[in-house]
Amino acid sequence: MAVCNSAAKPGGVSRLGLVGKWGRALRTLGCVAVATAAVAAQAAVVTVQFEAAVGDIVFANYAEGGLRFSPNSHRDGVAGPTGQWLGWDTLARPNMLGFTESNPDWLGSPDLSPNTNGGVPVLPWMHVDADGALFSLLSVDVMAYQIEFLSSRGGHLLSSGMNPYPQALAFAGDEWTNVQWLLMRAISPGIPAGIDNLVVSVPEPASPELVLMALSLAVVSLRRRRLGAN
């Protein structure tokens, strides 16, 4: 709260007394802005466990924890010994051997959609975003097969693809912080790769109570400064 506690510099009032008046008002507004921004900047850590991602060969998106998970083909809810995890894969159409069925609501690049590529086989991709908000990837458990991770800020990580599973991966650095989207590519088409316990940090909207508290602190600080000046 440096803005709130800063003392007025001597000589700040003009002959008309307007500079000091407006200066105090601007400092007050600055104090409110800093306090409110500090409240709004709080982040929540969310663990996505995919317990509701039920069903096999689902050509649809999935949402949990403020994130959207979009397979370019289909997703699978896979039951494991420690709970359900999210898998994804491609699927050839029975009447068009070698062609790939698509998720009609794919959120990623059109270049990665089987529809754009004329239905030809593509690798299984999973697009993840927060519906326009920024988020940070902290960790994830790889449950099956090799997965390549990409981020909108140039992040790149390739899991080992070797037993034992699950494999716990940790992510750190600017390339995984405040990203717009993640892409996960399964290296084993025909067999679902998958993840569980995806941990992200997402912005937490300030509640009305916290905003009111920040404004109250700004008013109290202003009053104390005025009393000190007297």
Secondary structure, 3 states (H helix, E strand, C coil): CHHHHCCCCCCCCCCCCHHHHHHHHHHHHHHHHHHHHHHHCCEEEEEECCCCCCCCCECCCEEECCEEEEECCEEEEEEECCEEEEEEECCEECCEEEEECCCCCCCCCHHHCCCCCCCCCCCCEEEEEECCECEEEEEEEEEECCEEEEECCCCEEECCCCCCCCEEEECCCHHHCCECEEEEEECCCCCCEEEEEEEEEEECCCCHHHHHHHHHHHHHHHHHHHHHHC
